[in-house]
Amino acid sequence: MITETFHAKILNLLGPEFNRTVPGFTTLVWQKLEEENGDFLRAYYIRLKLKKQIVLFNNLLEHQYHLMKYPVSSKVPLAPIQNRIHPMPVNNLPMG
């Protein structure tokens, strides 16, 4: 099921002491939660995945911003001209 990794994360958060003290308790509770709230748990797990993707996208966007703000020096050679297409540095492109 989709929530198996989520279940494992919960067990890790509770810690090994809890699992030793009450063996099988979290598994029983988790099974009941899945039976009664399966749709909620699936939706929650999807939202967690979406949040990770948004964070990753924002990190990539920030990295792109810094690449655009501080372009590589012109000492780096451009690719050779092919098919009469002339390379154009990114910082000279019109924005908007």
C-alpha positions as CSV (number, residue, x, y, z in Angstrom):
1,M,0.0,0.0,0.0
2,I,1.1,3.6,-0.6
3,T,1.3,4.4,3.1
4,E,3.8,1.6,4.0
5,T,6.8,4.0,3.8
6,F,4.8,6.6,5.7
7,H,4.1,3.9,8.4
8,A,7.9,3.2,8.6
9,K,8.6,6.9,9.0
10,I,6.1,7.0,11.9
11,L,7.7,4.0,13.6
12,N,11.1,5.7,13.2
13,L,9.8,8.9,14.8
14,L,8.3,7.0,17.7
15,G,11.7,5.4,18.3
16,P,12.8,1.8,19.0
17,E,12.1,2.2,22.8
18,F,8.3,2.6,22.0
19,N,8.3,-0.4,19.7
20,R,10.1,-2.6,22.3
21,T,7.7,-1.5,25.1
22,V,4.5,-2.1,23.2
23,P,5.3,-4.7,20.5
24,G,2.8,-4.8,17.7
25,F,0.7,-2.0,19.1
26,T,1.7,0.5,16.4
27,T,1.0,-2.1,13.7
28,L,-2.5,-2.7,15.1
29,V,-3.3,1.0,15.4
30,W,-1.9,1.6,11.9
31,Q,-4.1,-1.1,10.5
32,K,-7.2,0.4,12.1
33,L,-6.2,3.9,10.8
34,E,-5.9,2.5,7.3
35,E,-9.2,0.7,7.5
36,E,-11.1,3.7,8.7
37,N,-9.1,6.6,7.1
38,G,-7.5,5.1,4.0
39,D,-8.6,7.9,1.7
40,F,-7.3,10.5,4.1
41,L,-3.9,8.8,4.5
42,R,-3.5,8.4,0.7
43,A,-4.3,12.1,0.2
44,Y,-1.9,13.1,3.0
45,Y,0.9,11.0,1.5
46,I,0.3,12.6,-1.9
47,R,0.5,16.0,-0.3
48,L,3.8,15.1,1.3
49,K,5.2,14.0,-2.1
50,L,3.9,17.3,-3.6
51,K,5.5,19.3,-0.9
52,K,8.9,17.6,-1.6
53,Q,8.5,18.4,-5.3
54,I,7.7,22.0,-4.6
55,V,10.8,22.3,-2.3
56,L,13.0,20.7,-4.9
57,F,11.5,23.0,-7.6
58,N,12.1,26.1,-5.5
59,N,15.8,25.0,-4.9
60,L,16.3,24.6,-8.6
61,L,14.6,27.9,-9.3
62,E,16.9,29.6,-6.8
63,H,19.9,27.9,-8.4
64,Q,18.8,29.2,-11.8
65,Y,18.4,32.7,-10.4
66,H,21.9,32.7,-9.2
67,L,23.2,31.4,-12.5
68,M,21.4,34.2,-14.3
69,K,22.5,36.9,-11.8
70,Y,26.1,35.8,-11.9
71,P,26.8,34.5,-15.4
72,V,29.9,32.6,-16.2
73,S,32.7,34.8,-17.4
74,S,33.3,35.3,-21.1
75,K,36.6,33.4,-20.8
76,V,34.6,30.2,-21.2
77,P,34.5,29.4,-25.0
78,L,31.2,29.1,-26.6
79,A,30.2,26.1,-28.7
80,P,31.3,26.2,-32.3
81,I,28.9,27.7,-34.8
82,Q,26.8,25.1,-36.5
83,N,24.4,25.5,-39.4
84,R,24.8,29.3,-39.3
85,I,23.3,29.5,-35.9
86,H,25.3,31.9,-33.7
87,P,25.4,31.2,-30.0
88,M,24.1,34.0,-27.8
89,P,25.1,34.5,-24.2
90,V,22.1,34.0,-21.9
91,N,22.5,37.3,-20.1
92,N,21.7,39.1,-23.4
93,L,18.3,37.5,-24.0
94,P,15.2,39.7,-23.6
95,M,13.2,38.8,-20.6
96,G,9.4,39.1,-20.6
